[in-house]
Amino acid sequence: MPTIVQRITKFLQSPAGRRVVEQGRRELAKPANQEKLRRLAAKVAGGRRH
């Protein structure tokens, strides 16, 4: 039985996986989405404050 990593790799190499990757790249090229990602990364990196 293939591992999860092998299954993901196989999907990403398929035509459907390539479409998903390309769609993600198009979305990340948008400045609004880049800002959302920066805010999320800062929130995660900041951790919880007690």
PyMOL commands that place a pseudoatom at each C-alpha (Angstrom):
pseudoatom trace, name=CA, resn=MET, resi=1, chain=A, elem=C, hetatm=0, pos=[0.000, 0.000, 0.000]
pseudoatom trace, name=CA, resn=PRO, resi=2, chain=A, elem=C, hetatm=0, pos=[1.479, 3.381, -0.997]
pseudoatom trace, name=CA, resn=THR, resi=3, chain=A, elem=C, hetatm=0, pos=[2.307, 5.886, 1.693]
pseudoatom trace, name=CA, resn=ILE, resi=4, chain=A, elem=C, hetatm=0, pos=[0.479, 9.204, 1.862]
pseudoatom trace, name=CA, resn=VAL, resi=5, chain=A, elem=C, hetatm=0, pos=[3.534, 10.981, 0.431]
pseudoatom trace, name=CA, resn=GLN, resi=6, chain=A, elem=C, hetatm=0, pos=[3.614, 8.597, -2.532]
pseudoatom trace, name=CA, resn=ARG, resi=7, chain=A, elem=C, hetatm=0, pos=[-0.098, 9.137, -3.150]
pseudoatom trace, name=CA, resn=ILE, resi=8, chain=A, elem=C, hetatm=0, pos=[0.295, 12.925, -3.024]
pseudoatom trace, name=CA, resn=THR, resi=9, chain=A, elem=C, hetatm=0, pos=[3.305, 12.793, -5.358]
pseudoatom trace, name=CA, resn=LYS, resi=10, chain=A, elem=C, hetatm=0, pos=[1.386, 10.642, -7.838]
pseudoatom trace, name=CA, resn=PHE, resi=11, chain=A, elem=C, hetatm=0, pos=[-1.575, 13.050, -7.734]
pseudoatom trace, name=CA, resn=LEU, resi=12, chain=A, elem=C, hetatm=0, pos=[0.629, 16.109, -8.274]
pseudoatom trace, name=CA, resn=GLN, resi=13, chain=A, elem=C, hetatm=0, pos=[2.169, 14.473, -11.342]
pseudoatom trace, name=CA, resn=SER, resi=14, chain=A, elem=C, hetatm=0, pos=[-1.253, 13.747, -12.854]
pseudoatom trace, name=CA, resn=PRO, resi=15, chain=A, elem=C, hetatm=0, pos=[-3.082, 16.214, -15.140]
pseudoatom trace, name=CA, resn=ALA, resi=16, chain=A, elem=C, hetatm=0, pos=[-5.599, 16.990, -12.374]
pseudoatom trace, name=CA, resn=GLY, resi=17, chain=A, elem=C, hetatm=0, pos=[-2.787, 17.648, -9.908]
pseudoatom trace, name=CA, resn=ARG, resi=18, chain=A, elem=C, hetatm=0, pos=[-1.034, 19.959, -12.351]
pseudoatom trace, name=CA, resn=ARG, resi=19, chain=A, elem=C, hetatm=0, pos=[-4.270, 21.933, -12.759]
pseudoatom trace, name=CA, resn=VAL, resi=20, chain=A, elem=C, hetatm=0, pos=[-4.575, 22.305, -8.976]
pseudoatom trace, name=CA, resn=VAL, resi=21, chain=A, elem=C, hetatm=0, pos=[-0.969, 23.496, -8.697]
pseudoatom trace, name=CA, resn=GLU, resi=22, chain=A, elem=C, hetatm=0, pos=[-1.440, 26.010, -11.518]
pseudoatom trace, name=CA, resn=GLN, resi=23, chain=A, elem=C, hetatm=0, pos=[-4.636, 27.329, -9.941]
pseudoatom trace, name=CA, resn=GLY, resi=24, chain=A, elem=C, hetatm=0, pos=[-2.794, 27.756, -6.648]
pseudoatom trace, name=CA, resn=ARG, resi=25, chain=A, elem=C, hetatm=0, pos=[0.010, 29.660, -8.352]
pseudoatom trace, name=CA, resn=ARG, resi=26, chain=A, elem=C, hetatm=0, pos=[-2.500, 31.999, -10.013]
pseudoatom trace, name=CA, resn=GLU, resi=27, chain=A, elem=C, hetatm=0, pos=[-4.202, 32.673, -6.684]
pseudoatom trace, name=CA, resn=LEU, resi=28, chain=A, elem=C, hetatm=0, pos=[-0.893, 33.313, -4.905]
pseudoatom trace, name=CA, resn=ALA, resi=29, chain=A, elem=C, hetatm=0, pos=[0.097, 35.818, -7.587]
pseudoatom trace, name=CA, resn=LYS, resi=30, chain=A, elem=C, hetatm=0, pos=[-2.714, 38.104, -6.394]
pseudoatom trace, name=CA, resn=PRO, resi=31, chain=A, elem=C, hetatm=0, pos=[-1.525, 40.759, -3.904]
pseudoatom trace, name=CA, resn=ALA, resi=32, chain=A, elem=C, hetatm=0, pos=[-4.618, 40.376, -1.687]
pseudoatom trace, name=CA, resn=ASN, resi=33, chain=A, elem=C, hetatm=0, pos=[-3.944, 36.675, -1.219]
pseudoatom trace, name=CA, resn=GLN, resi=34, chain=A, elem=C, hetatm=0, pos=[-0.263, 37.325, -0.535]
pseudoatom trace, name=CA, resn=GLU, resi=35, chain=A, elem=C, hetatm=0, pos=[-1.234, 39.709, 2.263]
pseudoatom trace, name=CA, resn=LYS, resi=36, chain=A, elem=C, hetatm=0, pos=[-3.641, 37.156, 3.749]
pseudoatom trace, name=CA, resn=LEU, resi=37, chain=A, elem=C, hetatm=0, pos=[-0.878, 34.561, 3.697]
pseudoatom trace, name=CA, resn=ARG, resi=38, chain=A, elem=C, hetatm=0, pos=[1.587, 36.963, 5.362]
pseudoatom trace, name=CA, resn=ARG, resi=39, chain=A, elem=C, hetatm=0, pos=[-0.918, 37.690, 8.147]
pseudoatom trace, name=CA, resn=LEU, resi=40, chain=A, elem=C, hetatm=0, pos=[-1.574, 33.989, 8.667]
pseudoatom trace, name=CA, resn=ALA, resi=41, chain=A, elem=C, hetatm=0, pos=[2.152, 33.203, 8.750]
pseudoatom trace, name=CA, resn=ALA, resi=42, chain=A, elem=C, hetatm=0, pos=[2.765, 35.985, 11.276]
pseudoatom trace, name=CA, resn=LYS, resi=43, chain=A, elem=C, hetatm=0, pos=[-0.071, 34.712, 13.440]
pseudoatom trace, name=CA, resn=VAL, resi=44, chain=A, elem=C, hetatm=0, pos=[1.253, 31.150, 13.369]
pseudoatom trace, name=CA, resn=ALA, resi=45, chain=A, elem=C, hetatm=0, pos=[4.868, 32.223, 13.903]
pseudoatom trace, name=CA, resn=GLY, resi=46, chain=A, elem=C, hetatm=0, pos=[3.859, 34.475, 16.787]
pseudoatom trace, name=CA, resn=GLY, resi=47, chain=A, elem=C, hetatm=0, pos=[2.390, 31.584, 18.700]
pseudoatom trace, name=CA, resn=ARG, resi=48, chain=A, elem=C, hetatm=0, pos=[0.088, 31.964, 21.668]
pseudoatom trace, name=CA, resn=ARG, resi=49, chain=A, elem=C, hetatm=0, pos=[0.796, 34.640, 24.186]
pseudoatom trace, name=CA, resn=HIS, resi=50, chain=A, elem=C, hetatm=0, pos=[-0.041, 33.920, 27.819]
for i in range(1, 50): cmd.bond("trace and resi %d" % i, "trace and resi %d" % (i + 1))
show_as sticks, trace
zoom trace
